[in-house]
Structures are given as structure tokens and as C-alpha cells.
Amino acid sequence: MQIRKFLPITDWIKTYDRSMLSGDLSAGLTVGVMLIPQGMAYSMLAGLPPIYGLYASIVPLILYALFGTSRQLAVGPVAMVALLIATGVGAIVPADSVEFIAYAILLALMVGIIQLLMGMLRLGFLVDFLSHPVISGFTSAAALIIGLSQLKHLLGLDIPRSSHIHEIIGHVAANISDIHLPTILLGLGAIAVLLAIKKFKIRIPGALVVVILGTLAVYLGKLDGMGMKIVGDVPSGLPSFGIPLMEWSAIQALFPMALTISLVGFMESFAVAKSIQAKHKNYEVDANQELIALGVANIGGSFFQAFPTTGGFSRTAVNDQAGAQSGMASLISAALIMVTLLFLTPLFYYLPKAVLAAIIMVAVFGLIDIKEVKHLWHADRQDLMMLLATFAATLTLGIEEGIAVGVGLSLLMVIIRTAYPHMARMGKMPEADIFRNVGRFEEAEEHPEYLVVRLDAPLYFANANRVRSFIEKQQKDKHGTLKGILFNMEAVNGLDSSGAHMLAELAEDLQRDGIALYLTDIKGPIRDIMHRHHLPEALGSGRIYTTLEEAWHCLNGRDPKLATSYWKQIG
């Protein structure tokens, strides 16, 4: 393997110059400032002390800058993964316990190993099994769960953690009389400021603004003495090196969630990396190398007290807009976090948890995709049903189950769409060797003695009988005038033994009725499969043609030189 493919930093560092540094410096500082409050907020969402959000914002950023192929992706704590951590670890050990922290760090190691192995085995294509409607439905539901899970901090209520929306709403309703007025006022004020900054596109980090204003409000108004919950003491100093807890029972219990985070984290990261890369033509994002980079980042982070991380939507967008040119921006962001841990942690003592909750809620509610629902209502009702089913499953059954339902639905739709393939009866356009679907083109003329059909799908066990039924039905429509059937296979990109057997049996049955079966436009790999199943011999001599046009002319006797079968032509 070439060193630049395994270490992409060696590719861009060779051409790095001062003109790139200005953009990277601006972006690195901007994202770093943004990451401080976000990291603390997402750590709290994961059920961990806020300081661990800063720990997770150092080593993973550095390692991704070395191994990642995206030059703008901002890796670190994200809301979706934080909720998955809370759900997975919270199901095994109590929140706010020493074991909870140890298991969250172990989860980072497991996620890293899974992603690294997937990248080395070149399994990046697996993310393709999550269709866009499924991703949209899952993301919207998860965003709703994440946002509502912060109501306890926004309202000042003491309610148990849950990843089921009905349980969260039920707990809030049962404790509504205990809402802490100063907390909700401060939280709503923080939300209003964040939305105003976003609406008017003010070029300052909104999260930092509300952190400063909220901290000052608590300190000057002595709100902590009135019952408002604050972050309190934040340990200073860089995260220490340590080997994650290795407990076989914990590894077994955490494995399903580790696999889920590996896929969801990669999906989120790769999606945003590709969308940003589309605006930059000087590099390519490689799915398998991205898995390796995220895997190395999570493995390395786990040895320095980091929980699982991935690339985030909002910070990556800010990173790009602020002028990031390379991974140097991430290195600068990590340096800023280190300075904060060494010298600035006392400033966060009076930071209210309601403000961190406001930051999370504003960030995640923007992920609820109402536009996609409206679009699919008009464009594709099947995909809309898939979106809504994934959305409902995630809300009612849970995060892991929602993903499982989404993947299952995606695979089911693939099976349904190939099991019920599109087939067309074709005719020749006037004055041209062009064939079109007679159901769509009235001017397309069918041959009086030959039927032309086309299959737009692989031919395999799930649809072989349906394809045969379609051909036989079209044959009956032709009554007694039919001499042959031309089966156009230009869109067939797969053939299994069931499909090959069906073609041989169909040819034999048609032959008894005095009808010949001809095949045209066969791709090379399909031709190889036919050879292995001895299909040319079963069909008979002169029954396979290079193109539909060739077969048409030959069967009409217009060019005898074209009468040689396709197989004989290629030797």
C-alpha cells in the first residue's frame, strides 16, 4: 500500500504553504471555540461529566488529521453518538458511576477496532444499505429523542434517563409541577439567542455566546444558590494515558451498541465529508480509508479517556465556511482544547446545565427533516412509508431497534423491486433502428410475427417465474401469429442458476409450440454465466445476437451476413 493512501497527510503536507495556513488558523480556532461548549454538552448527553467531552476533542482530532481523506471534516463528540452511548452503557450500569465512564471508554476502543477492521476489509460499501429515506427517518426520530431527553436540564426536573419518547413525555408530565422557573427562563433565553444568531447569520459562535452569557447570569445573579444546576468543578490538565477496562462480560454486552455506533458514526461522517468534498476538487474522499481513520481515532482516543467520536455536520460546515484547507485546521482545534484544559477550566464552574441543554436542542432539532417528508409525499410514496416506519420504530422501540428496522426495510425494498421487475414490450420506431416501450410510445411499431420484450433487472430466483409469466402472457396476446420472441437483456446485470434454468425451460416449451426464443444485448459477465450453464446449446444455433437491431434485420432477411449467431462471432 502506498504511504500516501494510508497516511493522507503525506499527500497534502508536501504542498502546504502560508496561504493555506491563514484559512486553517481561522477555521481551527473557530471550530475549537465552538467545540468547547458542544463537547461538554454532548458529554453530558452521553451521561458523562462534561470534562470528558473535552478529552474526546484532542487525540481523535489529531489522529483523524493524519489518517483521514477529508480536509474539512471536523471529528469530535456528536449528539447522535452521545445518545447511543447513553442508551447502550446505561442499559448495563447506572449513570454517574465509575463503571459508566469506564464502559464508555471501552466502547470507544470497540468502535475503533470494528471500524478499523471494516476499513481494512474494504467494507465501506455497507453504508449503502441504509437508504436516504431510512437515514432521514432515523435521524429525525433520534433528533427528537435527543432534544426531548434534555428537557430535564431545561426544566430543572429530576427525571430518569430514557431513549423512548413516550417515557420522556410521561416523566415530564408527572413532574410538571416541579419545574424550576429560573432554569427554564435561562434555558429558553439561551435557545432564543442561538436561534437569533442562526437566523440573522451573525458570524460568531452562538454556543460560545450563550455559554458566556449563561455563566455570567448565574455568577452575577447567584442563581446556583436558588437551585439552578451548574457544571461545578471541572478538572484541569490533559487526559492521562490509560488502558481501557477489559471485561469480557462488558464487551459482550456492549458489542451490539458498538456495531451500531460504528455504522451510524461512519454513515454520518462519510455523508457530510462527501457533501463538503463536492465543493473541493483537489482531493477525493475514500470510504475505506475514512473507516480506517475513524477507527484509529477512536482506538487512540480510548487510551486518553475519550468516548466514541465521529465527524459532525454542524462543525464540519463551520470548518469549511471558515476557510479550512487541510487537516491542519483540526490540529489547531485540538491545540486550543489542550490550552483550555490546562488553563481555562475554572471559567466553566458556573456554567448552567440548562445552557448546555439549549445548545444540544437547537443543534439536533435542525436535523428533523420535514422537507424530505413533503418531497416524498409528492415524489415516492413507497420511500415515504419507509421513512415513516423507521421514524416510528426509532421513537417507540429505541435507537438500536430503529436502525435494525431501517436496514431491514432497505433490504426488503431491494428484494421487492427486483422480485417485481419492470418489463416492457417493445416496438421499432419509424424510419430508425430504435426500439421503445409500446406502452409509452404510440408510434413504436411491433413486428407482426416477432415479440420483443425487455427486462430491467437482474434475472434470478426471486423473479424468474414472474419474468416467465410476463413473457407467456405477451405470447398469448399474439395468438397464433408468433414465430419468435426476442428477449432484450441490455439491462440485465445479474443471472443465477434459477434464471438460467428458466430460460432453458422456456426455450424448450416455446419450441414445442413452434416459437423460437432469441436473446440479444448480453453483457460479458452474463455471457460467462450462460456458458457455465450450457445455455447457448440449450437455446440452439443462431439464437443469440449481439444487438436487438442485428436480430431484427436478420430475422427479416434484410442482411444475411448478420445471420451468424453471437456466440459464433466471438469464437
N, C-alpha and C positions, 0 to 999 in steps of 0.2 A: 504493500500500500504506500502511495506517495505521502511524504510527510505533510504536505500542504493540505491533503484531503483529511488526514487525521487531526492535524493542528491548523485549522484555517487562519489562525493569527499569523502564521508564517507567510501567508499569501498577501494580506493587506499591509502588514508591518513594513514590507520592503518598499512600498511606495508612499509610506506615511510622511507627511510634511507639515509645516507650520500652518498652512491654510486649513488643513483638516483639524488641527488642534483647537482652533477657536470655536468651531461648531461642537466638537466633542466636549470641550470645557463647559460651554454654556449648557449643553444637554445634560452632561453628567451632574452638574451642580443642581440644575432644575429638578431632575428626576430624584436625586439624592434627598433634596429638601422635601419633595413630595412623598418619598418612600418612608421617611421617618415616622410621620403620623399614621400613614397607611399600614406600615409594617406592624406598628403597635396595635392598631385597630384589628387587623386580621389575626394577630396572635391572640388577642382577647376573644375573637370569634372562634378560634380553634380550641379555646378552653385553656390557654396557656397564659402565664404572666406576660405583660406587654414587652418586656425586655427581650423575649425570645424572637419577636418579630424583627428586632434589630440584629440579633445574632444570625437570623436567616437571610440577612441582607448584605452579608460580607463575602464569605467563601463561595457560595453558589454564583454570585455575580462575577467574581474573579475567574472561576473555572469555566463558566459559560463563555466569557470573553475570549478564552484561549481555545476552546473546542467548538464553539457554535459557528454556524454558517451565516446566520443573520447578523447584520452590522447595526441594526437598530433595536432588536428585541431586548426588552428590559425584564430580566428574570428577577424573581423575588417572591414574597408571600402574595397570594391572591385569594379572593373571597371564596371562590368555588372549592378550592383545595382545602382551605381552612375549615369550611363546613364539613367536608368529608372527613377531615381529621377528627373533628369534634364528634361526628357520628360514629366513626369506626373505633376510636380509642375509648370514647365514652360508653360504648356498649360492653367494654371489658373491665375497666377500672373506674373508680369515682373521679369526677373532675376535681381540680385543685389539689390533687395528691401528687406525691413524688413519683409514683408509678406512672401517672398520666403523662408527665413530662418525659420520663424515660421511654415510654412506649411511643410517644410522638416522634422522638428522635430515632428510635428503632425503625419506625415507619418510613422515615426519610431514607435510611440505608436500604430497606427492602425495595422501595420505589426506585431508587437509583440502580440497584442491581437488575431489576426487571427491565427498566428502560435501556440500560447498557446492553443486556443480552439481546433485547429486541433489535437494537441498532446493529449489533454485530451479526445477528442472523438475518438482517435486512428485512425486517417485518414492518417497516414503516407503512406499508400499504394497508395494514389492518385498520387504520383510522378511517379508511374509505367505507367501511361497513357501517359507519354512522352517517346516515344521510342528513342533508341540511335540515329538513323538517324535524327530524328526530333531535338534532343538536339544538334547534331553536326551541322545541318544546321542553327539552330537558333544562336548557339554560334559563328559560323564562320561569319554570317552576322552581328551580334551585335558587334563582334570584329572589323569588317571592319568599321562600323559606328562610333564606339568609337574612333578608330585610326584616321579616317579622320576628326572627329569633333575637333581634336587637331591641325589641320593644321593652324587654325587662330593664335594659340600661336607659332607654329613652324615657321610660315612665317611672323609673326608680322602684320597680317591683322586684320582689324576690320570688321568681318562679323557676321551676326545674327546666333543664335543658331538654329540647326535643327537636327532631327533624321532621315531625309531622305537623302540618299546618293546622289541622283541627285541634290538636292538643295544645298548640301555642295559643290559639284564639280562645280556647276553653279556659286555660290558666289565666289569661289576661282578664277575661270576663269575670272569673271568680274572684279576682283580686282588684277589681277596678276601683273600689272604694279606698284602696291603699296607695293610689297614685301620688307621687311626691311632686307637688306643684313647682317648686324651684327647678327641679330636674327636668321636667317636661318643657318648661318655658325656655330653659337654656338649650335643650336639645332641639326644639323647634326653631329657635333663633339661629342655631348653627346650620340647620337644614336650609333656612331661608337665605342665609349668607352664601352657602355653597351653590344654591340654585341661581342666585342673582349673579354671582361671578361667572357661572357657566352660561347663563342666558346672554349677558352683555359681553361675553368673550374677553373678560379682563385678564390680561397676561400676567397673572400672579397665581401661585399655587393655592387654591381655595382651601385645601386641607390644612396647610400651614397657617393661613389666616384665622380659621376657626379655632385651631389649637392655641394660638397666641391669645385671641380674644377670650376664649373659654377659660384658659388658665388665669388670665388677669381678673376675670369676673369672679372666679372662686377665691382667689387670693385677696382681692380688694373687698369683696362682699362677705368674706368669712363664711362662704356657703358650705364648706366642708363641716363646719360646726352645726349646720342646720340639717344635716343628714344626707347631703349630696355625696355620692360615692366618687372617690378620686383614685388616680393610679397609685399614689403614695410613693414610697421609696423605690427608686429604680437603680439597681446595682450598676456601678461604673466599672469600666475595664473591658478589655476584649474577651470574647468567649475562649474558654480554655479547651485544650485538646483532651479528648477522652474517647474511649472505645464504647460504642453504643451497647446497651444491655442486650445480651444474647440469651434469650429464654425460649426454648423450643415451643412451649405451650403458647407463649405470646406470639411467636412467629406464625404458628398455625392459625391462631385466632385473627391475626391481622392480615393474613395473606389475601383474602377476598378484597379488603379495602385497599391494600397496596396495589393490587392489579387494577382496581377501578381508578385510583389516583394516577397510576402510570398512564392509562389510556386517556382519561379525561384531561390530565395535565398536558400530555403531548398534543391532544386534539386542540385545546385552547391555544397553546403556544404556537403550534405549526400554522393554525388558521391565521393568527394575527401576523406571524412572520411572513407568510406568503402574501397577505394583503399589503403589507408595507413594502415588500420587495418588488411588487408590481410597479412601484413608483421609482425604483432604482434599478438601472440596467447594468450596473457594473459588477454584479455578483449573482450567484444562484443559491437558493435555499435547498439543501438536500435533506429529505425526510429522515433517512437512516442516520446521517451524521448528527441531525438535531436530537434524535433519540440518544445517541452516544453522549452528546454534550450535556443534555439534561440529566442523563444517568450519572455522569461523572460529577456534575454539580451537586446532585442530591447525595451521592456517596461521600464526596468530600465535605459537604455541609454537615452531614450526620456526625462527623468526628469533631465538629466545633459547635455542637449544641443547636443545630438548625433543624427545623421541621421541614416537611416536603415543600418544595418551591417549583415554580414554573414561570413561563412568560406571561405577562399580564397585558390585557387590552389597553387600559387607560394609560399606564405608564409608557408603554411602547409608542402609543400615538403621541404623547407629550415628548418623548425622546426624539422621535422623528421630526416633529414640528420645531423643536428647539435647535435642530441642526446637527444631530448625531451623524457622524460619518463612518464610525468604526466601533469596534468593541472597546476602544479607549474610553468612551463615554461611561460604560459600565464600571470600568476600573476606577474612574473618578468618583462615581456614585458610591462605590464601596469604600473608597478612601474617606469620603465625607461621613459615612456612617461610623467608621472607626474613630474619627475625630470626635463625633458626637458621643460615642460610648466612653471615650477617655476623659472628656472634659465637660460635657453638656447635660448629662443625665439628671443632675439636681434640678434643672429647669422644668422637668416633667412631673415634679412631685404633686402639684396642684391641678394637673390635667384631669378634667372631669371625664368619667367613662361615658357620659351622655354625648359628649362631643365625638368621641371615637365611634360610638354607635351611629351618630348622624353621618359621619364620613362613610361608614360601611353602607348605610341605607341609600344614600344618594348615589354611590358608585354602582351598587348592584341593581337598583330599580331601573337604571338606564339599560340594563340587559334584557328587560322584558320586551319581547319583540311583537308588538301589536301590528306593526306594518306587515310582517310576514303572514299573519293570520288573515288580514284583509286581502293581501295579494293572492294567497292560495284559495280563498273563498271564490274568487273570480277565475283563477287560472287552473287549479288542480285540486278537486275535492278529495281525491284519494290521499294525496300528500297532506292535506289539511287534517284528515281523520288520523293520520299517523302522528302528526304534531300534537293534536289534542289528546290522543291516547297516551303518548309519552308524558305530556304535561300532567294529566290526571294521575297516571301511575306514580310519577315522582312525588306529587303532592300527597297522595293518600297512602302509598306503600312505603316510600322512603327513597333516598338518593340512589343507593345501590340497585334497588329493585327497579327504579325508574330507568336507569341506564340499561339494565338487562332487558326490560320490556322494549326499549327503543331499538337495541341491537336486534332483538328477536323480530320486531316488526320490519326492520330494514331487510333482514334476510328473507322474511316471508314475502315481502313485496318483490324481491328479486325472483323468487321461485314462481310467484303468481304471474309476473309479467313475462316469464319465459314459458311457463306452462300454458298460458293463454296468449300465444304469439300473434302478432299481426301478419295476416296473409292477404295477398292481393291477386286478383285475376287480371291479367294484363292484355293489352292490345297495342297494335302498331299505330303510331301517329302518321297521318297522311304525308306523303312526299318526304319521309325521313326515316332512317333506321333507329328510331327512338321508341321505346316501349313504356307505356304508362298504365296506371291503375284505371281500369274501365269504370270503376265506381266513382272516380274523381274527374276523369277526362271523357266527356261525351264523344269527342272526336276520335278517341282511340278505337281502332277497328280490330275486332277479333278475327282470327282465321276460321273459315267455316269447318275445317277438318282437324285443326290442332288447337289444343287448350294450353295457354301459357299461365303458370302460377308462380308466385314469388313468396318466399319465407323470409321474414325479417327478424330472425332469432337463431340461437343455436338449435340444432336438432338432436335431442337427447331423450332419455327415458321419460321425463315428465311431460313432454309434449308430442312424442312420436305418434301416439294414437290419434291425438287431436289433429295433427297435420294430415295424417292419412284420411281421417273422416272428412276434412275440408276438401281434399283432392277428389275423393269419391263422390262427394255431393256435387262438385262442379262437373264431374264426369257425367252424372245422371242428368244434369241440366242440359247437356249437349245431346242427349238422347242417342240415336243410332248413327250420327254423322261422324263420330270421333274416330280418328286414326291414330292419334298420338297425344301425349301430354309432355310439354316442355317445362321442366322444373328448374326455375332460375334460382341459383344458390349464391348469388353475389353477396348477399347479406348474412349468409350462414358462416359463423366463425367458430363453431364447435360441433363435433359429431362423436357420439359414443356408440357402443355396440348395439344398443336398443334402436338407435336411429338407423344404423347400417342394416340391421335385420329388417326393419320396417321397409326400407327402400327395396331390398331384395324381394321380400314377400309381396310388396305392392306391384313390382315389375312382373312377377310371376302371375299374380291374379289378373292384372290387366292384359297380359299376353293371352290368357285363356279366352278373353273377350275380343281378341284381335286388335288390341290397343298397345302401342309401344310407349315406354317411358324413356324420355331423354333428359339428361342433366346438363346444365350449362353454367359457366362462370364460377368454377370451383376454385377456391383458394388452395395454395400449396399445402398447408398443414392438413386440410380436409382431404385433399387428394392422397396424402400419405396414409391417412387412416383408412380410406377406401381400399387402398392397395392391400393393407394388412387383413382386411375383411373379405378380400377377393370380390369386391363389389363390381368391378368392370366386367369380370367373367359372368357374374350373375345377371347383369343387365343385358349382355350380348354385344356383339360387334357393332360399331358405329352409333352407339347410343350416348356418347359423352362428347360435348363440343366446348370449344374454347369460350365462345360468346353466344349470347342469345341471337345476335344478328347473324352469325355464321350458321347456326342451326336453322334459322328462319329461311335463309337463302337456299341452303342445302335441301331442306325438305320441300321447298317449292321448285327444286330442279333448276334454279337460275344459274348456279355456278357449280358444276360437277366436281371441280377441283377441291371444293370445300367438303366433299363427302367423306374424306378420311376422318376417322374418329380422333378425338382429342388425345386419347392415350397413345395412339399410334404416332401422332405428330411429335410427341415428346419422347418417343422411344421407350 
